[in-house]
Amino acid sequence: PHHRDRPRPFSRPPLPVMAAFASATALRPTVASLRGKCRSQKRVRAAVTRAVISNRPSPDALYSGTDRLGKQISATGASLAGWAPASWREREALQQPNYDDQAELEMALAEIASRPPLVFAGEARSLQAQLANAAAGNAFVLFGGDCAESFKEFNTDQVRDTYRVLLQMSIVLMYGAGVPVVKLGRMAGQFAKPRSEDLETIDGVSLPSYRGDNINACEFTPEARRPDPARLLKAYDQSCSTLNLLRAFSNGGDAAMQRGSKGNLDF
């Protein structure tokens, strides 16, 4: 055979060439490293352009002056001049039902006052701190829920589904905005419905307007439309059960990022 058709013996490149090739391969950026670099740059830019507030700010430190009580200023800087637990009764309140039995109303209010609070002061201060963080541009606020809760539609699945929708929406917002999301549920006490008129007239018959299940019923009858103070107690009980479910879902692992897509299995 011709000498050009003969197989040539394998010749290894010089060692310096191999070393240079290995170094270049090692220095070549991967797709994952490029993505991580872009994300880190976004975080740096965000930290520079926004007012930095710690992830877990202390609400009590917003106003820590020793003369806070003397100046009647709350921990968040709000004025407490002239404030008392019952001072709200001195102000004009709109959208209020007209109860025909004041003694029955006072008994219901006294019963609610003797029960534990639905939300504690520490939870309120924590929310204040998170909202302040969002106001500084470090978080996004998501507020969602039904227009008004009802007694008939209350069940575990209803609360769970609303909770899941809010979590899934927050995941999308966190991915798009690149900031934490403060999730607020319009539930566990959202019963009342404002009305433009105190009375509703149908076929010449006028009855009190339906103001929500914690006030009266939606059926157009004198008995159903009568403002009933006992409904306030039922609204308290349902709100308490709703909050217990929400806390169980949140502390039981349902709020984990890994479980965000499992809610789609029910559709």
Residue pairs with C-beta under 8 A, 6 or more apart in sequence:
12 18
29 37
42 178
43 178
46 178
46 179
49 137
50 136
50 137
50 138
51 136
51 137
51 138
52 138
53 132
53 133
53 136
53 138
56 129
57 129
57 132
57 133
58 129
59 75
59 76
59 125
59 126
59 128
59 129
60 75
60 125
62 75
62 76
62 77
62 129
62 132
63 73
63 74
63 75
63 76
63 77
65 71
65 73
68 74
68 75
72 79
72 80
72 81
72 83
73 79
73 80
74 80
75 125
76 125
76 128
95 192
95 194
95 195
95 211
97 208
97 211
97 215
97 216
97 227
98 198
98 208
98 227
99 105
99 227
99 229
100 226
100 227
101 229
104 229
104 230
105 229
107 229
108 229
108 230
108 232
108 233
109 229
109 232
111 233
112 232
112 233
112 236
115 236
118 188
118 189
118 236
118 239
118 240
118 243
119 243
127 182
130 139
130 182
131 141
131 182
133 139
133 180
133 182
134 140
134 141
134 182
138 179
138 180
139 179
139 180
139 181
139 182
140 173
140 174
140 177
140 179
140 180
140 181
140 182
141 181
141 182
141 184
142 166
142 169
142 170
142 173
142 181
142 182
142 183
142 184
143 184
143 186
144 162
144 165
144 166
144 169
144 184
144 185
144 186
145 162
145 166
145 185
145 186
145 187
145 190
146 162
146 186
146 187
146 190
147 193
148 190
148 191
148 192
148 193
148 212
148 213
149 187
149 189
149 190
149 191
149 213
149 238
149 242
150 191
150 213
151 213
151 234
151 238
154 238
154 241
154 242
156 245
159 187
159 242
159 245
159 246
160 245
160 249
161 263
161 266
162 185
162 187
163 185
163 246
163 249
163 254
164 254
164 263
165 263
166 183
166 185
167 183
167 254
167 255
167 260
167 263
168 260
168 261
168 263
170 181
170 183
171 257
171 260
173 181
174 180
174 181
185 246
187 242
187 246
188 239
188 242
188 243
188 246
189 235
189 239
189 242
191 212
191 213
191 214
191 215
191 235
192 211
192 212
192 214
192 215
193 210
193 211
193 212
194 211
195 209
195 210
195 211
197 209
198 208
198 209
199 206
199 207
199 208
199 209
200 206
200 207
200 208
200 209
200 210
200 220
200 225
202 220
205 220
207 220
207 221
207 222
207 225
208 216
208 225
208 226
208 227
209 225
210 216
210 217
210 218
210 225
211 227
213 231
213 234
213 235
214 231
214 232
214 234
214 235
215 227
215 228
215 231
216 224
216 225
216 226
216 227
216 228
216 231
217 224
217 225
218 224
219 225
249 255
253 259
